[in-house]
Amino acid sequence: MPQDISSDSAADAKPAEIRSKPTSRAVPLLMVWLRDLVLSLGISAFIIVFLYQPVKVEGTSMMPSLQDQERIFVNKFVYRLEPIERGDIIVFRYPRDPSKSFIKRVVGLSGDRIRIDRGEVYVNGKQLVEDYVPEPYSDLRSYSEIVVPPNSYYVLGDHRSMSNDSRDFGPVDASFTYGKAVFGYWPMDKLGRLR
């Protein structure tokens, strides 16, 4: 015959179970949430430190390609896998004050002979086609020929008449470069890959 259980003892058992369940569920849930948060922060820090860094363009020397206050991503890892090429937009420490960063376009590589004649850039005797420099942004000054030293790059801003670049401070040593500008993300109308 089944044993009778008084309603008092059954009532005592249920509240004890109900009280312990929220506490036992909350702790693992909190631990999972904290683990996911720490993991997300760690991955974000890794990406920003070693791969992609968001930066804000300050100044007009790269117009019309890059506007003042535009936000872009700089790939800090790409040049460990491939060499810098002519036409790349690079970010580097300013040779005259390494605490500042500059962004310019590479027009000359190590060993190249660079000459500027009435605003036209010649690399190793051939005129460089620069469709990224519209006529209103060109500069008609001439500069004597220079040979880019080993492990260095000759860089120019796209807004030639408003740019402080290799015409002023000379070629940039490779050790000063730290990334390639690859993607614009703000303002939204500039969203996309940089060229």
PyMOL commands that set and color helices and strands:
alter all, ss='L'
color gray80, all
select helices_A, chain A and resi 7-51+78-81+135-137+160-162+166-169+174-176+188-190
alter helices_A, ss='H'
color red, helices_A
select strands_A, chain A and resi 52-56+71-75+89-93+101-108+113-117+120-123+126-127+143-147+152-156+172-173+177-186+192-193
alter strands_A, ss='S'
color yellow, strands_A
deselect
rebuild
show_as cartoon
